[in-house]
């Protein structure tokens, strides 16, 4: 199988960017993130609860 050199370089660059983003996110202060977590929790939790209820209702 022949690999395209341009595709390989692009994959390496994307991987490096993702790893840098993970390092930056892991170094953010927890206090700054809690506001975002709370806001997302208010939006996502009802959706998650609804989907869990639907899954349990279907699997009866």
C-alpha distance matrix in Angstrom:
0.0 3.8 6.5 9.8 12.5 15.1 13.6 13.3 16.9 18.1 17.0 18.8 21.8 22.1 22.0 24.7 26.8 26.7 27.8 30.5 31.8 32.0 34.0 36.3 36.9 37.6 40.2 42.2 45.7 46.1 49.3 47.4 44.9 47.5 48.8 45.3 44.9 48.3 47.6 44.3 46.0 48.7 46.2 43.6 45.9 47.7 44.4 43.1 46.4 46.5 43.0 44.0 47.3 45.5 43.0 46.1 48.0 45.3 44.7 48.4
3.8 0.0 3.8 6.6 9.2 12.0 11.2 11.1 14.4 15.8 15.4 17.1 19.8 20.6 20.9 23.2 25.3 25.7 26.9 29.3 30.7 31.3 33.1 35.2 36.1 37.1 39.4 41.4 45.0 45.7 48.7 46.6 44.3 47.2 48.3 44.9 44.7 48.2 47.4 44.2 46.2 48.8 46.3 43.9 46.4 48.3 45.1 43.9 47.4 47.5 44.2 45.4 48.7 46.9 44.7 47.8 49.8 47.2 46.8 50.5
6.5 3.8 0.0 3.8 6.2 8.7 7.6 7.3 10.7 12.1 11.7 13.4 16.0 16.8 17.3 19.5 21.5 22.1 23.3 25.6 27.0 27.8 29.6 31.6 32.6 33.6 35.9 37.8 41.4 42.2 45.2 43.1 40.9 43.8 44.9 41.5 41.4 44.9 44.2 41.1 43.1 45.8 43.4 41.1 43.7 45.7 42.6 41.5 45.1 45.3 42.1 43.3 46.7 45.1 43.0 46.1 48.2 45.8 45.5 49.3
9.8 6.6 3.8 0.0 3.8 5.5 5.3 6.4 8.9 10.1 10.8 12.7 14.6 15.6 16.8 18.8 20.3 21.4 22.9 24.8 26.1 27.4 29.1 30.7 31.9 33.3 35.4 37.0 40.8 41.8 44.6 42.2 40.2 43.3 44.1 40.7 41.0 44.4 43.4 40.5 42.8 45.4 42.9 40.8 43.6 45.6 42.5 41.7 45.4 45.5 42.5 44.0 47.3 45.7 43.9 47.1 49.1 46.8 46.8 50.6
12.5 9.2 6.2 3.8 0.0 3.8 5.4 5.1 6.3 8.6 9.9 10.7 12.5 14.3 15.5 16.7 18.6 20.2 21.3 22.8 24.6 26.0 27.3 28.9 30.5 31.8 33.5 35.4 39.1 40.5 43.3 40.9 39.1 42.4 43.3 40.0 40.5 44.1 43.1 40.4 42.9 45.5 43.2 41.3 44.1 46.3 43.4 42.6 46.3 46.6 43.8 45.2 48.6 47.3 45.4 48.7 50.8 48.7 48.6 52.4
15.1 12.0 8.7 5.5 3.8 0.0 3.8 5.5 5.2 6.2 8.7 10.0 10.7 12.3 14.3 15.5 16.6 18.4 20.1 21.2 22.7 24.5 26.0 27.2 28.7 30.4 32.0 33.6 37.4 38.8 41.3 38.7 37.1 40.4 40.9 37.7 38.4 41.9 40.7 38.1 40.8 43.2 40.8 39.1 42.2 44.2 41.4 40.8 44.6 44.8 42.1 43.8 47.1 45.8 44.2 47.6 49.6 47.6 47.8 51.6
13.6 11.2 7.6 5.3 5.4 3.8 0.0 3.8 5.5 5.0 6.2 8.7 9.9 10.5 12.3 14.3 15.4 16.5 18.4 20.0 21.1 22.6 24.5 25.8 27.0 28.6 30.6 32.1 35.8 36.9 39.5 37.0 35.1 38.2 38.9 35.5 35.9 39.4 38.3 35.5 38.0 40.5 38.1 36.2 39.1 41.1 38.2 37.5 41.2 41.5 38.7 40.2 43.6 42.2 40.6 43.9 45.9 43.9 44.0 47.8
13.3 11.1 7.3 6.4 5.1 5.5 3.8 0.0 3.8 5.4 5.1 6.3 8.7 10.0 10.6 12.5 14.4 15.5 16.6 18.5 20.2 21.2 22.8 24.6 25.9 27.1 29.1 31.0 34.6 35.8 38.7 36.4 34.5 37.7 38.7 35.4 35.7 39.3 38.6 35.8 38.1 40.8 38.7 36.6 39.4 41.7 38.9 37.9 41.6 42.1 39.3 40.5 44.0 42.9 41.0 44.2 46.4 44.5 44.3 48.1
16.9 14.4 10.7 8.9 6.3 5.2 5.5 3.8 0.0 3.8 5.4 5.1 6.2 8.6 9.9 10.6 12.4 14.3 15.4 16.6 18.5 20.1 21.2 22.7 24.5 25.9 27.4 29.2 33.0 34.5 37.2 34.8 33.2 36.6 37.5 34.4 35.0 38.6 37.8 35.3 37.8 40.5 38.5 36.7 39.6 42.0 39.4 38.6 42.3 43.0 40.4 41.7 45.2 44.3 42.6 45.7 48.0 46.3 46.3 50.0
18.1 15.8 12.1 10.1 8.6 6.2 5.0 5.4 3.8 0.0 3.8 5.5 5.1 6.2 8.6 9.9 10.6 12.3 14.3 15.4 16.6 18.4 20.1 21.2 22.6 24.4 26.1 27.5 31.3 32.6 35.2 32.6 30.9 34.2 34.8 31.6 32.3 35.8 34.8 32.3 34.9 37.4 35.2 33.6 36.6 38.9 36.2 35.6 39.4 39.9 37.4 38.9 42.4 41.3 39.9 43.1 45.3 43.6 43.8 47.5
17.0 15.4 11.7 10.8 9.9 8.7 6.2 5.1 5.4 3.8 0.0 3.8 5.5 5.2 6.1 8.6 10.0 10.6 12.3 14.3 15.4 16.6 18.5 20.1 21.1 22.6 24.7 26.3 30.0 31.0 33.8 31.5 29.5 32.7 33.6 30.4 30.6 34.2 33.5 30.8 33.1 35.8 33.7 31.8 34.5 36.9 34.2 33.3 37.0 37.7 35.0 36.3 39.9 38.9 37.2 40.3 42.7 41.0 41.0 44.7
18.8 17.1 13.4 12.7 10.7 10.0 8.7 6.3 5.1 5.5 3.8 0.0 3.8 5.5 5.1 6.2 8.7 9.9 10.6 12.4 14.3 15.4 16.6 18.5 20.0 21.1 22.9 24.9 28.6 29.9 32.9 30.7 29.0 32.3 33.5 30.5 30.8 34.5 34.1 31.5 33.8 36.7 35.0 33.1 35.7 38.3 35.9 34.8 38.5 39.5 37.0 38.0 41.6 41.0 39.2 42.2 44.7 43.3 43.0 46.7
21.8 19.8 16.0 14.6 12.5 10.7 9.9 8.7 6.2 5.1 5.5 3.8 0.0 3.8 5.4 5.1 6.2 8.6 9.9 10.6 12.4 14.3 15.4 16.6 18.4 20.0 21.4 23.1 26.9 28.5 31.1 28.7 27.2 30.7 31.5 28.6 29.3 33.0 32.3 30.0 32.6 35.3 33.6 32.0 34.9 37.5 35.2 34.4 38.1 39.1 36.8 38.1 41.7 41.1 39.7 42.7 45.1 43.8 43.9 47.5
22.1 20.6 16.8 15.6 14.3 12.3 10.5 10.0 8.6 6.2 5.2 5.5 3.8 0.0 3.8 5.5 5.1 6.2 8.6 9.9 10.6 12.4 14.4 15.4 16.5 18.4 20.3 21.6 25.3 26.5 29.1 26.7 24.8 28.1 28.9 25.8 26.4 30.0 29.2 26.7 29.3 32.0 30.1 28.4 31.3 33.8 31.5 30.7 34.5 35.4 33.1 34.4 38.0 37.3 36.0 39.0 41.4 40.1 40.3 43.9
22.0 20.9 17.3 16.8 15.5 14.3 12.3 10.6 9.9 8.6 6.1 5.1 5.4 3.8 0.0 3.8 5.5 5.2 6.2 8.7 10.0 10.6 12.4 14.4 15.4 16.5 18.7 20.5 24.1 25.2 28.2 26.1 24.2 27.4 28.6 25.6 25.8 29.5 29.2 26.7 28.8 31.9 30.3 28.3 30.8 33.6 31.4 30.2 33.9 35.1 32.7 33.6 37.3 36.9 35.2 38.1 40.7 39.5 39.3 42.9
24.7 23.2 19.5 18.8 16.7 15.5 14.3 12.5 10.6 9.9 8.6 6.2 5.1 5.5 3.8 0.0 3.8 5.5 5.1 6.2 8.7 9.9 10.6 12.4 14.3 15.4 16.8 18.9 22.6 24.2 27.1 25.0 23.5 27.0 28.3 25.6 26.0 29.8 29.6 27.4 29.7 32.7 31.4 29.8 32.3 35.3 33.3 32.2 35.8 37.2 35.1 36.0 39.6 39.5 38.0 40.7 43.4 42.4 42.2 45.7
26.8 25.3 21.5 20.3 18.6 16.6 15.4 14.4 12.4 10.6 10.0 8.7 6.2 5.1 5.5 3.8 0.0 3.8 5.5 5.1 6.2 8.7 9.9 10.6 12.3 14.2 15.6 17.0 20.8 22.4 24.9 22.5 21.1 24.6 25.5 22.7 23.6 27.2 26.7 24.7 27.3 30.1 28.7 27.4 30.1 32.9 31.1 30.3 33.9 35.3 33.4 34.5 38.1 37.9 36.7 39.5 42.1 41.3 41.4 44.8
26.7 25.7 22.1 21.4 20.2 18.4 16.5 15.5 14.3 12.3 10.6 9.9 8.6 6.2 5.2 5.5 3.8 0.0 3.8 5.5 5.1 6.2 8.7 9.9 10.5 12.3 14.4 15.8 19.4 20.4 23.2 21.0 19.1 22.4 23.6 20.6 21.0 24.7 24.4 22.1 24.4 27.4 26.0 24.3 26.9 29.8 27.9 26.9 30.5 31.9 30.0 31.0 34.6 34.5 33.2 35.9 38.5 37.8 37.8 41.2
27.8 26.9 23.3 22.9 21.3 20.1 18.4 16.6 15.4 14.3 12.3 10.6 9.9 8.6 6.2 5.1 5.5 3.8 0.0 3.8 5.4 5.1 6.3 8.7 9.9 10.6 12.6 14.7 18.3 19.5 22.6 20.9 19.1 22.4 24.1 21.6 21.7 25.4 25.7 23.6 25.5 28.7 27.8 26.0 28.3 31.4 29.8 28.5 31.9 33.7 31.7 32.3 36.0 36.3 34.7 37.2 40.1 39.4 39.1 42.5
30.5 29.3 25.6 24.8 22.8 21.2 20.0 18.5 16.6 15.4 14.3 12.4 10.6 9.9 8.7 6.2 5.1 5.5 3.8 0.0 3.8 5.4 5.1 6.2 8.6 9.9 10.8 12.8 16.5 18.4 21.2 19.1 18.0 21.6 23.0 20.7 21.4 25.1 25.2 23.5 25.8 28.8 28.0 26.8 29.1 32.3 31.0 29.9 33.3 35.1 33.5 34.3 37.8 38.2 37.0 39.4 42.2 41.8 41.7 45.0
31.8 30.7 27.0 26.1 24.6 22.7 21.1 20.2 18.5 16.6 15.4 14.3 12.4 10.6 10.0 8.7 6.2 5.1 5.4 3.8 0.0 3.8 5.4 5.1 6.1 8.5 10.0 11.0 14.7 16.2 18.7 16.4 15.0 18.6 19.7 17.2 18.0 21.6 21.5 19.8 22.3 25.2 24.3 23.2 25.6 28.8 27.5 26.6 30.0 31.8 30.3 31.2 34.7 35.1 34.1 36.6 39.3 39.0 39.1 42.3
32.0 31.3 27.8 27.4 26.0 24.5 22.6 21.2 20.1 18.4 16.6 15.4 14.3 12.4 10.6 9.9 8.7 6.2 5.1 5.4 3.8 0.0 3.8 5.5 5.1 6.1 8.7 10.3 13.7 14.6 17.7 16.1 14.2 17.4 19.2 16.8 16.8 20.6 21.1 19.2 21.0 24.3 23.7 22.2 24.2 27.6 26.4 25.1 28.3 30.4 28.8 29.3 32.9 33.5 32.3 34.5 37.4 37.2 37.0 40.2
34.0 33.1 29.6 29.1 27.3 26.0 24.5 22.8 21.2 20.1 18.5 16.6 15.4 14.4 12.4 10.6 9.9 8.7 6.3 5.1 5.4 3.8 0.0 3.8 5.5 5.1 6.4 9.0 12.4 14.1 17.2 15.8 14.7 18.0 20.1 18.3 18.5 22.1 22.9 21.5 23.3 26.5 26.4 25.0 26.9 30.3 29.5 28.1 31.2 33.5 32.1 32.4 35.9 36.8 35.6 37.6 40.6 40.6 40.3 43.3
36.3 35.2 31.6 30.7 28.9 27.2 25.8 24.6 22.7 21.2 20.1 18.5 16.6 15.4 14.4 12.4 10.6 9.9 8.7 6.2 5.1 5.5 3.8 0.0 3.8 5.5 5.3 6.6 10.4 12.5 15.1 13.2 12.5 16.2 17.7 16.0 16.9 20.4 20.9 19.9 22.0 25.0 24.9 24.0 26.1 29.5 28.8 27.9 30.9 33.1 32.1 32.7 36.1 37.0 36.1 38.2 41.0 41.2 41.2 44.1
36.9 36.1 32.6 31.9 30.5 28.7 27.0 25.9 24.5 22.6 21.1 20.0 18.4 16.5 15.4 14.3 12.3 10.5 9.9 8.6 6.1 5.1 5.5 3.8 0.0 3.8 5.4 5.4 8.9 10.1 12.8 11.0 9.5 13.0 14.7 12.8 13.3 16.9 17.6 16.4 18.3 21.4 21.4 20.4 22.4 25.8 25.2 24.2 27.2 29.5 28.6 29.1 32.4 33.4 32.7 34.7 37.5 37.8 37.8 40.7
37.6 37.1 33.6 33.3 31.8 30.4 28.6 27.1 25.9 24.4 22.6 21.1 20.0 18.4 16.5 15.4 14.2 12.3 10.6 9.9 8.5 6.1 5.1 5.5 3.8 0.0 3.8 5.7 8.4 9.2 12.7 11.9 10.4 13.4 15.9 14.6 14.3 17.9 19.2 18.1 19.4 22.7 23.1 21.8 23.2 26.8 26.5 25.0 27.8 30.4 29.4 29.4 32.8 34.1 33.1 34.8 37.8 38.2 37.9 40.6
40.2 39.4 35.9 35.4 33.5 32.0 30.6 29.1 27.4 26.1 24.7 22.9 21.4 20.3 18.7 16.8 15.6 14.4 12.6 10.8 10.0 8.7 6.4 5.3 5.4 3.8 0.0 3.8 6.4 8.7 11.7 10.9 10.7 13.9 16.1 15.4 15.8 19.0 20.4 19.9 21.3 24.4 25.0 24.3 25.7 29.3 29.2 27.9 30.6 33.2 32.5 32.6 35.9 37.3 36.4 38.1 41.1 41.6 41.4 44.0
42.2 41.4 37.8 37.0 35.4 33.6 32.1 31.0 29.2 27.5 26.3 24.9 23.1 21.6 20.5 18.9 17.0 15.8 14.7 12.8 11.0 10.3 9.0 6.6 5.4 5.7 3.8 0.0 3.8 6.3 8.6 7.2 7.4 10.7 12.6 12.1 13.0 16.0 17.2 17.2 18.8 21.5 22.3 22.0 23.5 26.9 27.1 26.2 28.8 31.3 31.0 31.3 34.4 35.9 35.4 37.0 39.8 40.6 40.6 43.2
45.7 45.0 41.4 40.8 39.1 37.4 35.8 34.6 33.0 31.3 30.0 28.6 26.9 25.3 24.1 22.6 20.8 19.4 18.3 16.5 14.7 13.7 12.4 10.4 8.9 8.4 6.4 3.8 0.0 3.8 5.5 5.6 6.8 9.1 11.3 12.0 12.7 15.0 16.7 17.3 18.4 21.0 22.4 22.3 23.3 26.8 27.5 26.6 28.7 31.5 31.6 31.6 34.5 36.3 36.0 37.3 40.1 41.2 41.2 43.5
46.1 45.7 42.2 41.8 40.5 38.8 36.9 35.8 34.5 32.6 31.0 29.9 28.5 26.5 25.2 24.2 22.4 20.4 19.5 18.4 16.2 14.6 14.1 12.5 10.1 9.2 8.7 6.3 3.8 0.0 3.8 5.4 5.2 6.3 9.3 10.2 10.0 12.1 14.5 15.0 15.5 18.1 19.9 19.7 20.3 23.8 24.7 23.6 25.5 28.5 28.7 28.5 31.2 33.3 33.0 34.1 36.9 38.2 38.1 40.3
49.3 48.7 45.2 44.6 43.3 41.3 39.5 38.7 37.2 35.2 33.8 32.9 31.1 29.1 28.2 27.1 24.9 23.2 22.6 21.2 18.7 17.7 17.2 15.1 12.8 12.7 11.7 8.6 5.5 3.8 0.0 3.8 5.5 5.4 7.4 9.6 10.1 11.1 13.4 14.9 15.4 17.4 19.5 20.0 20.5 23.7 25.1 24.5 26.1 29.0 29.6 29.6 32.0 34.2 34.3 35.3 37.9 39.4 39.6 41.5
47.4 46.6 43.1 42.2 40.9 38.7 37.0 36.4 34.8 32.6 31.5 30.7 28.7 26.7 26.1 25.0 22.5 21.0 20.9 19.1 16.4 16.1 15.8 13.2 11.0 11.9 10.9 7.2 5.6 5.4 3.8 0.0 3.8 5.7 6.3 7.6 9.3 10.9 12.1 13.5 15.0 16.8 18.3 19.1 20.3 23.3 24.3 24.1 26.0 28.6 29.1 29.5 32.0 33.9 34.1 35.5 37.9 39.2 39.7 41.8
44.9 44.3 40.9 40.2 39.1 37.1 35.1 34.5 33.2 30.9 29.5 29.0 27.2 24.8 24.2 23.5 21.1 19.1 19.1 18.0 15.0 14.2 14.7 12.5 9.5 10.4 10.7 7.4 6.8 5.2 5.5 3.8 0.0 3.8 5.5 5.3 6.1 8.6 10.0 10.6 11.9 14.4 15.6 15.8 17.1 20.3 21.1 20.6 22.7 25.3 25.6 26.0 28.7 30.4 30.5 31.9 34.4 35.6 36.0 38.2
47.5 47.2 43.8 43.3 42.4 40.4 38.2 37.7 36.6 34.2 32.7 32.3 30.7 28.1 27.4 27.0 24.6 22.4 22.4 21.6 18.6 17.4 18.0 16.2 13.0 13.4 13.9 10.7 9.1 6.3 5.4 5.7 3.8 0.0 3.8 5.4 4.9 6.0 8.5 9.7 10.0 12.2 14.3 14.7 15.2 18.4 19.7 19.3 20.9 23.7 24.4 24.5 26.9 29.0 29.2 30.4 32.8 34.3 34.7 36.7
48.8 48.3 44.9 44.1 43.3 40.9 38.9 38.7 37.5 34.8 33.6 33.5 31.5 28.9 28.6 28.3 25.5 23.6 24.1 23.0 19.7 19.2 20.1 17.7 14.7 15.9 16.1 12.6 11.3 9.3 7.4 6.3 5.5 3.8 0.0 3.8 5.5 5.2 6.3 8.6 9.8 10.9 12.8 14.2 15.2 17.8 19.2 19.5 21.1 23.4 24.5 25.1 27.2 29.1 29.8 31.1 33.2 34.8 35.6 37.5
45.3 44.9 41.5 40.7 40.0 37.7 35.5 35.4 34.4 31.6 30.4 30.5 28.6 25.8 25.6 25.6 22.7 20.6 21.6 20.7 17.2 16.8 18.3 16.0 12.8 14.6 15.4 12.1 12.0 10.2 9.6 7.6 5.3 5.4 3.8 0.0 3.8 5.4 5.1 6.1 8.4 10.0 10.9 11.9 13.6 16.4 17.1 17.4 19.6 21.7 22.3 23.2 25.6 27.1 27.7 29.4 31.4 32.7 33.6 35.7
44.9 44.7 41.4 41.0 40.5 38.4 35.9 35.7 35.0 32.3 30.6 30.8 29.3 26.4 25.8 26.0 23.6 21.0 21.7 21.4 18.0 16.8 18.5 16.9 13.3 14.3 15.8 13.0 12.7 10.0 10.1 9.3 6.1 4.9 5.5 3.8 0.0 3.8 5.5 5.1 5.8 8.6 9.9 10.0 11.0 14.2 15.1 14.8 16.8 19.3 19.9 20.3 22.8 24.6 24.9 26.3 28.6 30.0 30.6 32.7
48.3 48.2 44.9 44.4 44.1 41.9 39.4 39.3 38.6 35.8 34.2 34.5 33.0 30.0 29.5 29.8 27.2 24.7 25.4 25.1 21.6 20.6 22.1 20.4 16.9 17.9 19.0 16.0 15.0 12.1 11.1 10.9 8.6 6.0 5.2 5.4 3.8 0.0 3.8 5.5 4.9 6.3 8.8 9.9 10.2 12.9 14.6 14.7 16.0 18.5 19.8 20.2 22.1 24.2 25.1 26.1 28.1 29.9 30.7 32.5
47.6 47.4 44.2 43.4 43.1 40.7 38.3 38.6 37.8 34.8 33.5 34.1 32.3 29.2 29.2 29.6 26.7 24.4 25.7 25.2 21.5 21.1 22.9 20.9 17.6 19.2 20.4 17.2 16.7 14.5 13.4 12.1 10.0 8.5 6.3 5.1 5.5 3.8 0.0 3.8 5.4 5.3 6.7 8.8 10.2 12.2 13.5 14.5 16.2 18.0 19.3 20.4 22.2 23.8 25.0 26.5 28.1 29.7 30.9 32.8
44.3 44.2 41.1 40.5 40.4 38.1 35.5 35.8 35.3 32.3 30.8 31.5 30.0 26.7 26.7 27.4 24.7 22.1 23.6 23.5 19.8 19.2 21.5 19.9 16.4 18.1 19.9 17.2 17.3 15.0 14.9 13.5 10.6 9.7 8.6 6.1 5.1 5.5 3.8 0.0 3.8 5.4 5.2 5.8 8.1 10.5 11.0 11.7 13.9 15.7 16.4 17.7 19.8 21.2 22.0 23.8 25.6 26.9 28.0 30.2
46.0 46.2 43.1 42.8 42.9 40.8 38.0 38.1 37.8 34.9 33.1 33.8 32.6 29.3 28.8 29.7 27.3 24.4 25.5 25.8 22.3 21.0 23.3 22.0 18.3 19.4 21.3 18.8 18.4 15.5 15.4 15.0 11.9 10.0 9.8 8.4 5.8 4.9 5.4 3.8 0.0 3.8 5.4 5.2 5.4 8.4 9.8 9.8 11.4 13.8 14.9 15.5 17.4 19.4 20.2 21.5 23.4 25.0 26.0 27.8
48.7 48.8 45.8 45.4 45.5 43.2 40.5 40.8 40.5 37.4 35.8 36.7 35.3 32.0 31.9 32.7 30.1 27.4 28.7 28.8 25.2 24.3 26.5 25.0 21.4 22.7 24.4 21.5 21.0 18.1 17.4 16.8 14.4 12.2 10.9 10.0 8.6 6.3 5.3 5.4 3.8 0.0 3.8 5.9 6.0 7.3 9.5 10.7 11.5 13.3 15.2 16.2 17.4 19.3 20.8 22.0 23.4 25.3 26.7 28.2
46.2 46.3 43.4 42.9 43.2 40.8 38.1 38.7 38.5 35.2 33.7 35.0 33.6 30.1 30.3 31.4 28.7 26.0 27.8 28.0 24.3 23.7 26.4 24.9 21.4 23.1 25.0 22.3 22.4 19.9 19.5 18.3 15.6 14.3 12.8 10.9 9.9 8.8 6.7 5.2 5.4 3.8 0.0 3.8 6.0 6.5 7.3 9.3 11.0 11.9 13.4 15.2 16.6 17.7 19.3 21.1 22.3 23.7 25.4 27.3
43.6 43.9 41.1 40.8 41.3 39.1 36.2 36.6 36.7 33.6 31.8 33.1 32.0 28.4 28.3 29.8 27.4 24.3 26.0 26.8 23.2 22.2 25.0 24.0 20.4 21.8 24.3 22.0 22.3 19.7 20.0 19.1 15.8 14.7 14.2 11.9 10.0 9.9 8.8 5.8 5.2 5.9 3.8 0.0 3.8 5.7 5.3 6.1 8.6 10.0 10.6 12.2 14.2 15.4 16.4 18.3 19.9 21.1 22.5 24.6
45.9 46.4 43.7 43.6 44.1 42.2 39.1 39.4 39.6 36.6 34.5 35.7 34.9 31.3 30.8 32.3 30.1 26.9 28.3 29.1 25.6 24.2 26.9 26.1 22.4 23.2 25.7 23.5 23.3 20.3 20.5 20.3 17.1 15.2 15.2 13.6 11.0 10.2 10.2 8.1 5.4 6.0 6.0 3.8 0.0 3.8 5.4 5.0 6.0 8.5 9.8 10.3 12.1 14.1 15.1 16.3 18.0 19.8 20.9 22.6
47.7 48.3 45.7 45.6 46.3 44.2 41.1 41.7 42.0 38.9 36.9 38.3 37.5 33.8 33.6 35.3 32.9 29.8 31.4 32.3 28.8 27.6 30.3 29.5 25.8 26.8 29.3 26.9 26.8 23.8 23.7 23.3 20.3 18.4 17.8 16.4 14.2 12.9 12.2 10.5 8.4 7.3 6.5 5.7 3.8 0.0 3.8 5.4 5.0 6.0 8.6 9.8 10.4 12.2 14.1 15.3 16.3 18.2 19.9 21.3
44.4 45.1 42.6 42.5 43.4 41.4 38.2 38.9 39.4 36.2 34.2 35.9 35.2 31.5 31.4 33.3 31.1 27.9 29.8 31.0 27.5 26.4 29.5 28.8 25.2 26.5 29.2 27.1 27.5 24.7 25.1 24.3 21.1 19.7 19.2 17.1 15.1 14.6 13.5 11.0 9.8 9.5 7.3 5.3 5.4 3.8 0.0 3.8 5.5 5.1 6.2 8.6 9.9 10.5 12.3 14.3 15.2 16.5 18.3 20.3
43.1 43.9 41.5 41.7 42.6 40.8 37.5 37.9 38.6 35.6 33.3 34.8 34.4 30.7 30.2 32.2 30.3 26.9 28.5 29.9 26.6 25.1 28.1 27.9 24.2 25.0 27.9 26.2 26.6 23.6 24.5 24.1 20.6 19.3 19.5 17.4 14.8 14.7 14.5 11.7 9.8 10.7 9.3 6.1 5.0 5.4 3.8 0.0 3.8 5.4 5.2 6.1 8.6 9.8 10.5 12.2 14.1 15.3 16.4 18.6
46.4 47.4 45.1 45.4 46.3 44.6 41.2 41.6 42.3 39.4 37.0 38.5 38.1 34.5 33.9 35.8 33.9 30.5 31.9 33.3 30.0 28.3 31.2 30.9 27.2 27.8 30.6 28.8 28.7 25.5 26.1 26.0 22.7 20.9 21.1 19.6 16.8 16.0 16.2 13.9 11.4 11.5 11.0 8.6 6.0 5.0 5.5 3.8 0.0 3.8 5.5 5.1 6.1 8.6 9.8 10.5 12.1 14.2 15.3 16.8
46.5 47.5 45.3 45.5 46.6 44.8 41.5 42.1 43.0 39.9 37.7 39.5 39.1 35.4 35.1 37.2 35.3 31.9 33.7 35.1 31.8 30.4 33.5 33.1 29.5 30.4 33.2 31.3 31.5 28.5 29.0 28.6 25.3 23.7 23.4 21.7 19.3 18.5 18.0 15.7 13.8 13.3 11.9 10.0 8.5 6.0 5.1 5.4 3.8 0.0 3.8 5.4 5.1 6.2 8.6 9.9 10.4 12.3 14.3 15.7
43.0 44.2 42.1 42.5 43.8 42.1 38.7 39.3 40.4 37.4 35.0 37.0 36.8 33.1 32.7 35.1 33.4 30.0 31.7 33.5 30.3 28.8 32.1 32.1 28.6 29.4 32.5 31.0 31.6 28.7 29.6 29.1 25.6 24.4 24.5 22.3 19.9 19.8 19.3 16.4 14.9 15.2 13.4 10.6 9.8 8.6 6.2 5.2 5.5 3.8 0.0 3.8 5.4 5.0 6.1 8.6 9.7 10.5 12.2 14.4
44.0 45.4 43.3 44.0 45.2 43.8 40.2 40.5 41.7 38.9 36.3 38.0 38.1 34.4 33.6 36.0 34.5 31.0 32.3 34.3 31.2 29.3 32.4 32.7 29.1 29.4 32.6 31.3 31.6 28.5 29.6 29.5 26.0 24.5 25.1 23.2 20.3 20.2 20.4 17.7 15.5 16.2 15.2 12.2 10.3 9.8 8.6 6.1 5.1 5.4 3.8 0.0 3.8 5.4 5.1 6.2 8.5 9.9 10.6 12.5
47.3 48.7 46.7 47.3 48.6 47.1 43.6 44.0 45.2 42.4 39.9 41.6 41.7 38.0 37.3 39.6 38.1 34.6 36.0 37.8 34.7 32.9 35.9 36.1 32.4 32.8 35.9 34.4 34.5 31.2 32.0 32.0 28.7 26.9 27.2 25.6 22.8 22.1 22.2 19.8 17.4 17.4 16.6 14.2 12.1 10.4 9.9 8.6 6.1 5.1 5.4 3.8 0.0 3.8 5.5 5.2 6.1 8.6 10.0 10.9
45.5 46.9 45.1 45.7 47.3 45.8 42.2 42.9 44.3 41.3 38.9 41.0 41.1 37.3 36.9 39.5 37.9 34.5 36.3 38.2 35.1 33.5 36.8 37.0 33.4 34.1 37.3 35.9 36.3 33.3 34.2 33.9 30.4 29.0 29.1 27.1 24.6 24.2 23.8 21.2 19.4 19.3 17.7 15.4 14.1 12.2 10.5 9.8 8.6 6.2 5.0 5.4 3.8 0.0 3.8 5.5 5.0 6.1 8.6 10.2
43.0 44.7 43.0 43.9 45.4 44.2 40.6 41.0 42.6 39.9 37.2 39.2 39.7 36.0 35.2 38.0 36.7 33.2 34.7 37.0 34.1 32.3 35.6 36.1 32.7 33.1 36.4 35.4 36.0 33.0 34.3 34.1 30.5 29.2 29.8 27.7 24.9 25.1 25.0 22.0 20.2 20.8 19.3 16.4 15.1 14.1 12.3 10.5 9.8 8.6 6.1 5.1 5.5 3.8 0.0 3.8 5.5 5.2 6.1 8.8
46.1 47.8 46.1 47.1 48.7 47.6 43.9 44.2 45.7 43.1 40.3 42.2 42.7 39.0 38.1 40.7 39.5 35.9 37.2 39.4 36.6 34.5 37.6 38.2 34.7 34.8 38.1 37.0 37.3 34.1 35.3 35.5 31.9 30.4 31.1 29.4 26.3 26.1 26.5 23.8 21.5 22.0 21.1 18.3 16.3 15.3 14.3 12.2 10.5 9.9 8.6 6.2 5.2 5.5 3.8 0.0 3.8 5.5 5.2 6.4
48.0 49.8 48.2 49.1 50.8 49.6 45.9 46.4 48.0 45.3 42.7 44.7 45.1 41.4 40.7 43.4 42.1 38.5 40.1 42.2 39.3 37.4 40.6 41.0 37.5 37.8 41.1 39.8 40.1 36.9 37.9 37.9 34.4 32.8 33.2 31.4 28.6 28.1 28.1 25.6 23.4 23.4 22.3 19.9 18.0 16.3 15.2 14.1 12.1 10.4 9.7 8.5 6.1 5.0 5.5 3.8 0.0 3.8 5.6 5.6
45.3 47.2 45.8 46.8 48.7 47.6 43.9 44.5 46.3 43.6 41.0 43.3 43.8 40.1 39.5 42.4 41.3 37.8 39.4 41.8 39.0 37.2 40.6 41.2 37.8 38.2 41.6 40.6 41.2 38.2 39.4 39.2 35.6 34.3 34.8 32.7 30.0 29.9 29.7 26.9 25.0 25.3 23.7 21.1 19.8 18.2 16.5 15.3 14.2 12.3 10.5 9.9 8.6 6.1 5.2 5.5 3.8 0.0 3.8 5.6
44.7 46.8 45.5 46.8 48.6 47.8 44.0 44.3 46.3 43.8 41.0 43.0 43.9 40.3 39.3 42.2 41.4 37.8 39.1 41.7 39.1 37.0 40.3 41.2 37.8 37.9 41.4 40.6 41.2 38.1 39.6 39.7 36.0 34.7 35.6 33.6 30.6 30.7 30.9 28.0 26.0 26.7 25.4 22.5 20.9 19.9 18.3 16.4 15.3 14.3 12.2 10.6 10.0 8.6 6.1 5.2 5.6 3.8 0.0 3.8
48.4 50.5 49.3 50.6 52.4 51.6 47.8 48.1 50.0 47.5 44.7 46.7 47.5 43.9 42.9 45.7 44.8 41.2 42.5 45.0 42.3 40.2 43.3 44.1 40.7 40.6 44.0 43.2 43.5 40.3 41.5 41.8 38.2 36.7 37.5 35.7 32.7 32.5 32.8 30.2 27.8 28.2 27.3 24.6 22.6 21.3 20.3 18.6 16.8 15.7 14.4 12.5 10.9 10.2 8.8 6.4 5.6 5.6 3.8 0.0
